[in-house]
Amino acid sequence: MRFGTLELAVVLMCAVVLMLPDVSATRWTVGGNQGWSTNVNYTVWAKDKHFYNGDWLFFVYDRNQMNVLEVNETNYESCNSDHPLHNWTTGAGRDVVPLNVTRKYYFLSGKGFCYSGMKIAINVENPPPPPSASPIKESNDSPSSNYRGQIVVPAVFAIAAVWDSFLRLYW
């Protein structure tokens, strides 16, 4: 049985994917189905959600009327959009904001819409640690879990290679 370059690359890529940690960033559509508009209470919308470092906010709105501005707390409270920290408006009405710093974020829509409730404050926190695995009870005559892991992964790849060869011969 001989591997070509493509097959070897696929096998190596699969091995790397299996070794990567589980990453679960969330893309939050601000306002849910109603999007970034005047008829949503964003305090209520964000109340039961946990925003983690690495998540994204997705603002969907009427690009001809509204915008997405990041401001400080003082400007958030007073709906002052004159000096934003960042203007996330791209002109498409579909703006994505990465939440890549653990801190409090303040967003509002200028052009008077903030006074109609188009503002949201969220607290971004570090993700919780993954749950710890319960220890494996081993008896003296059983192989260690490390030894089992060293056997199982290569065996899976060997079975896959044999299966692939079988399919190539008979199909």
N, C-alpha and C positions, 0 to 999 in steps of 0.2 A: 504494500500500500504506500503510495507516494503522494505527498501534498504538493499542489502547485502554489504559486505565490498568493493567489487570491484566497484559496482555502486556508492557508496559513494565517493570512491577515484576518480573516473572519474568525478563526479560532482564537487568535490573540486578542481581538477586539472583544469577543464574548468573555474571555477570561478577565479582562480589565473591567468590563461592566459589572461582572459578578463581584469584584473586589471593591467597587466604589461604595461609599456610604450612602444610605438612603437620604436623599435631599427632597424636601417637600416645601418649597416656597409656594405661596399662594398669590394668585392674581385676583385682587378684590375689585369688582365692578362697583364703584362708589354709587350708593343709592339703589343698588340691586337692579331690578327690572325698570325702575323709573329713571335711573341714571342721574346725571348732574343737572338738576332742574329746580325750579322754585317750589314745587309741591312736595318736597321731601324734608322730613325732620332728620337731619344728619346726626344729631346727638343721639336720637333713638336708634337710628340705623347702626351706628358704631358701638352702641352700648354693650352688646353681648359678644363682641368680636375681639379676638386677640391678634394684634398686628405684630409680626416678628421681623427682626432684621433679616433682609433677603426677600421679603414679600414685595409686591407691586400694587400700586393703586392704578386703576383704569377708569379714567373719566370719560364718559360718553355724553355729549351735549350738542346743542345747536351752535355750530361754529360761527354763524353770522351774528349771534347775539351775546354769547357768553365766553368766558375764558377761565383759566385755572392759574391762580397766583398763589405762591407760597409766601407767607408773611410772618412777622414775629407776633408774639402774644398780644402786645399792645394794639397793633394794627388789626389783629383779628377781632379783638373785643370791640373796637370802634368802627369796624368795617372800612378801614382806610386802605385803599389799594394804590396809593400814590407812589410808594417806595417798596415794591415787593422784593423779597430775598431772591426769588426766582420766578420767572414767568415760564410755566410749563406748556403754554398754549402753542401748538404747532400749526394751527390753522385748519386741521382736518376734523376737529371735533371728536377726536379719539386719542387722548393723551395718556401716556403711561409714565408714572412716577415711581422710580425705584426707592424703596425704603431700606437704604443701606447703612444707616447710622441709628444707633439706639438713642432715641430722644423723643421729645414731643414735636409733632408737626402741626402746622396751622395752614389751612388752605381756604381761599375764598374766591368768589367770582366778583370781579369788578363791575363797572358799568351800572352800578346801583343794585345789582341782584343780591349782593350780600345782605342788604336790608330786608330782603324777602326770605332770608334763611339759607342762602346758598353759601354756607361755610361749614367747615368740618375741622375738628381738632382730634388728632389721634396720638396715642402713645405707642411708640415702637419699642419693643423689648427683645431681649435675646431669647432665642427659642429654648424651650425646656430641654434638659438633657434626655437622651434616649433612655427608655426603661432598662434597668439592669437585668441581665439574664440570671435565672436561678442557677445555682451551682449544680453540676452534674455529679450524681453520686456514682462512684466507681468502686468496683470490687477489685481485689488484688489480682484476680485472674483475667480481668477484661482489659483490652488495650485502651490506652489513654485517648481522650477526645482529640488531641493533636494528631495522633497517628491515624485515627479514623478520617480526619479532614484531609490528610495528605494522601489518602487512598481514594476517597469518594470523588473529589474534583477531577483528578486525572482519569478515573474510570468513566466518568460521565463523558469526557471528551473522547476517550477511546471508543466508547459505544457509539457516539455520534459520528465519528470518522468511519467506523465499520458500516453503519447504516447508510452513510453517504456513498460509500463505495458500492454497497449492495444496490442502491438505487441507480447508480450510474451503469452498472453491469446489466441489470435486468430491465431497465426502463429506458 
